[in-house]
């Protein structure tokens, strides 16, 4: 029953997802947890909801344009469910900005498989990643995904290996000039983010701990499912799925390294995990299995969402 709703891509599904995003966002903002957040202002809320909805549109565009999934709405559904697991994401506009630019980078890296204008795509992806690092420094690690993509597709041309450095210099020079002109504290803010913190000691209640544990379990399940079934996927898409695997692993490392740690920093793993989860559902021929997985994820996510408020 649940699979019949989202197994197709339709305006009704997009509308339903949008409504769920808006309702959950405003429920969070009016909760005790939302009221405790420092950025709970009208301007910050509008900016956050615009970034979230734009990210949903971008996620849907990437998977449809590059054929990463079948004609379904599962990917944006799973992206929403992962978001509900960690509602604190709603009030971290810096992470939403960083994730948005990382999605732009992923779009260019995945389309690299066409081998059309590879240099422009490598430069663009690198630049988007360096811009994302201005909002959350450790997202700079996604530059590894650029080099992984180069290895997969265009490693023979040495100029492709140099393009990320050109993008780094370009972004750095523009940022330093802007900081010196507008506000020098921007530089101090970036330097402060270069610190690391490895301990998971940020939980304010047991439900946040439970949500993280639930996410880790399902993430490991769908990650290993993708790894072990990769050779059964269409050959033309295997490189893209490998990028999803590496993207998830890099996002996990970003979470582990980040200072001022909280569950919201797992946002960088949502897109690749949503793609892997979608593939697990779509390639299964067992309808009962599909229903159970969807019901488990929906129930777990909504329970975690309301329990943390």
ABEGO torsion letter per residue (X at the ends): XAAAAAABBBAAAAAAAAAAAAAAAAAAAABAAAAABAABBAAAAAAAAAAAAAAAAAAAAAAAAAGABBBBAAAAAAAAAAAAABAAAAABAAAAAAAAAAAAAAAAAAAAAAGBGAAAAAAAAAAAAAAAAAABAAAAAAAAAAAAAAAAAAAABAAAAAAAAAAAAAAAAAAAAAAAAABAAAAAAAAAAABBBABBAABABAAAAAAAAAAAAAAAAAAAAAAAAAAABBAAAAAAAAAAAAAAAAAAAAAAABBGBBAAAAAAAAAAAAAAAAAAAAABABAAAAAAAAAAAAAAAAAAAAAAX
